[in-house]
Amino acid sequence: MAHNLFQNRMAFVDEVPWHGLGTRVPSTVGSTEMIEAANLAWRVEKVPAPGARLLDSEKKLYDRYLVQRDPVGTEEETVAFAIVGQAYEPVQNADAFRFFEPFVDAKWAEFHTAGALGNGERVWVLAKLNSQICIGEDDVIDRFILLSNTHDGTSAVTVRFTPIRVVCQNTLNLAQKEGKAAISFRHSRNVLDHIAKAQVSELKFLIDKVFSEAETLFGQLALRSVRTVDIDRYLHLLFPQTDEHKRRGQEPERWIRIRSILDDDKVTPTATRGTLWALYNAVVRDEDFRASRESGADARLERVWFGRGQDMKLKALENARSMLKSAA
C-alpha cells in the first residue's frame, strides 16, 4: 500500500487529530455528511478480470474478478485495486459507515475520524463512545472503536477496540482475553448480513465487556510499582539487547527514549509514575511518535493503526499483563 492519505483528504470532529490531518466537521455529523467530508462518496465494483474463465454462462459467473473504484475528483478513469476470486464480495463505503448509525442515533457514539489510505484501498471510520475510563484524576481515557475495510482483498472488515489516553494522546490497542484484537467479517456473499447481525445482537455487549475488562486491567497496572530490574526485563522482552550492545555496555536507543518518557511530567502523570501503567504507556508513546523511515503523519497513522505499530502495542500490553500475573 502506498503510504499516503487518499487524495490528501479526511474528516475529523473536535480537535485536530494527533496526526495533524483532515477537515473539521461538527460533532452532530451523520454518515452521509461524514462520507462527503472524508472524500469517500464513491463505489467499488467487481467486474470479470481480463482473461477470466466463464464458469456458468447462465449466472455469468467467472473464476476471477477485478475490483475497481469509480473515478474521484479530476480522475478520468476507474482505478483497479486487485484481482479476487468469485466468492469475494465488496463492502461499499456507505455500508461501512451505516454500521455505526444505530449507535450514533442512540447517542451511544459519534463519528470522530474517517478517511482512506493509498488510492482508497483501505478505508477507516473511527467512532467515539460516550463514556470514559478514569485511571486517576488526571488520567482519563476516551473509548473508541475503529472499523476498517480494504477493497484490495488483503484483509477482512474489522472492528477494533481503540482507547486513546487523553493526557498524551497515546493510541492504545486492546485484545480480548481470547487474544483476538478485532471482530472480523470476511468479504463473503453474506458479509453485510453478518455485520448487521453483529451490530444488532452482539457488538454493544462485546464492546462494553472488553472496555470493562480493560478498565480493570489498566487500574491494576497503575497500582503495580516497578523497579529498575522490572523495567529492564520488560524492555528486553520488547526490544532485546543485542550482543553488540552487551559487549559495549550500551542500551538500545528505544530503551533510552522510553526512560526519558518516564521522566516527562507532560506524558507521565505524577500519580502513576513508577508504575507498570506508566511503563506500558511510555512504550506506546514511543511507538506512536517515534521517528521512522516512513515520511509524513499519514504514514505514521497507517503504521500505528494497521501495521507493525499496532502489533508492538498489543505485545507491550500482553507483556504487562504477564508481569502482573508473575507478581501475584
Sequence and secondary structure as in RCSB ss.txt:
>XXXX:A:sequence
MAHNLFQNRMAFVDEVPWHGLGTRVPSTVGSTEMIEAANLAWRVEKVPAPGARLLDSEKKLYDRYLVQRDPVGTE
EETVAFAIVGQAYEPVQNADAFRFFEPFVDAKWAEFHTAGALGNGERVWVLAKLNSQICIGEDDVIDRFILLSNT
HDGTSAVTVRFTPIRVVCQNTLNLAQKEGKAAISFRHSRNVLDHIAKAQVSELKFLIDKVFSEAETLFGQLALRS
VRTVDIDRYLHLLFPQTDEHKRRGQEPERWIRIRSILDDDKVTPTATRGTLWALYNAVVRDEDFRASRESGADAR
LERVWFGRGQDMKLKALENARSMLKSAA
>XXXX:A:secstr
  SSEEEEEEEEESS  TT   EEE TT  HHHHHHHTT    EEEEE TT  EEETTTTEESEEEEEE   TT 
 S EEEEEEETT     HHHHHHTTHHHHHTTSEEEEEEEEETTTTEEEEEEEEEEEEEEETTEEEEEEEEEEEE
SSSSS EEEEE  EETTTTEE     TTS  EEEE SSTTHHHHHHHIIIIIHHHHHHHHHHHHHHHHHHHHH B
  HHHHHHHHHHHS   HHHHHHT   HHHHHHHHHHT TTTS GGGTTBHHHHHHHHHHHHHH   SS SHHHH
HHHHHHSHHHHHHHHHHHHHHHHHHHH 
